[in-house]
Amino acid sequence: MKIIILGAGQVGSNLAEHLVREGNDLTVVDLDADKLSALQDRFDLRTVRGEASHPSILRAAGAEDADMLVAVTVNDETNMVACKVASAVFNIPTKIARIRSTDYMRHPELFDAEHFGVDHVIAPEQEITDYLRRLIDYPEALQVVDFAGGRIRLVAVKAHGGFMVGHALKHLPEHLHLMFREHPDLKGQIDARVAAIYRQDRAIVPQGDTVIQEGDEVFFLAATENLRAVMKEMRREDRNVRRIMIAGGGNIGRRLAKSLDSEYQVKLIDRNKKNTERLAAELDHTLVLNGNATDEDLLLSENIEDIDVFCALTNDDEDNIMASLLAKRLGAKKVIALINRATYVDLLQGGEIDIALSPAQATIGPLLTHIRRGDMAVVHSLRRGAAEALEAVVHGDARSSRLIGRRIEQINLPEGVSVGAVVRGEQVIIAHHDTRIEADDHLILFVPNKRMISKVERLFQVGIGFF
């Protein structure tokens, strides 16, 4: 696929890294020659320096025969105009724009074909806010991602003290059944599927005889209403989260505080006095404080030792790291830091900082959803881009499809790839070896190695006989 990426910032560079390794023909456009040079040194791609929305620059980037344009510059207006030029002048089939302004997002009609011609809009701040909210709602989790409109979720947890630690996976259904009988208030029969296990950063393909060990990173799928029950099987339940402290009142900090305002006890710290005044007027229940989150005296005076989750969400990586380390040392139960530099994320994740969150990694999934071949409903990037989870739609019939009419045990899945669940209309089916695939099913797959993505995409291709 021939793709033009506008913007060589964190999101654009991260996307370029994903796509170039999958064999796409890539051109990146940016005004910053140093950023472009750094990308060319690392990857096999073309670069063009110039204004991303100018027709001459887009033509130089190969817009006349491009399959897709992805506009992820830091400027909303540049992204929107670039999509309009791509549509009106070059007739590029698919245009994706990153839009940060909530003002624009309130008027979706702006993006239709008659106006700016944006086929898909990506809102990174909202994606990160939703991601953070799920981590707060499920404090034992390392990662929580949605499928089927939120009806089923994939959760990563560090195995610690739960019933399944030291037991083989084949005992999980039996124990879940017993739990259901003992707790009749639970909705429906509980079922779950362990999609992957990582032990000391090495992937283990789950089998019935696989024994979960203390410290394993376990990925499992379950219906959303059953998540907490299944998490208790993998991990001793942590105490309930009630008190949240947020460092940074920018776009993400403000959005997260708004999301939590009525359900949690929230404190927000921001060093800009005018911004704190605006936030205090906007947030009904959140206590807004003017100060620096790296100020030990301030944290102590606000009882940091009672805080269940501390979120460092400023625009400065070093401030976020230092504030998180300080909060943890002073007694905060869990700390989450927003960190832009990928090298920092790899160094810090899972140490004193419980979760180091890369904004680029958190927002790459929605972009990949529209870029992957086949009918992809959802794509999530996992383990800092090394793995993916997909929700893909099955099309065709028994003659034209490699999947329809077959049981999961009959499907020639690439090595390590597993089908975790099947969504059929309103029904969520946890996948087992004898689950049969039907037309229009949504399959949720775990792909532990990105090199397998092209093979997975081919599984969903419809043979010519269907047409």
Secondary structure, DSSP 8 states (H G I E B T S, - for coil): -EEEEE--SHHHHHHHHHHHTTT-EEEEEES-HHHHHHHHHHSS-EEEES-TT-HHHHHHTTGGG-SEEEE--S-HHHHHHHHHHHHHTT--SEEEEE---HHHHT-GGGGSTTTT--SEEE-HHHHHHHHHHHHHHSTTEEEEEEEGGGTEEEEEEE-BBSTTBTSBGGGHHHHHHHHHHH-TTS-S---EEEEEEEETTEEE---TT-BB-TT-EEEEEEEGGGHHHHHHHHB-------EEEEE--SHHHHHHHHHHTTTSEEEEEES-HHHHHHHHHH-SS-EEEES-TT-HHHHHHTTGGG-SEEEE-SS-HHHHHHHHHHHHHTT-SEEEEE---HHHHHHHBTTTBSEEE-HHHHHHHHHHHHHSSS-EEEEEEEGGGTEEEEEEE--S-TTT-SSTT-BGGGS---TT-EEEEEEETTEEEE--TT-B--TT-EEEEEESSGGGHHHHHHHT---GGG-
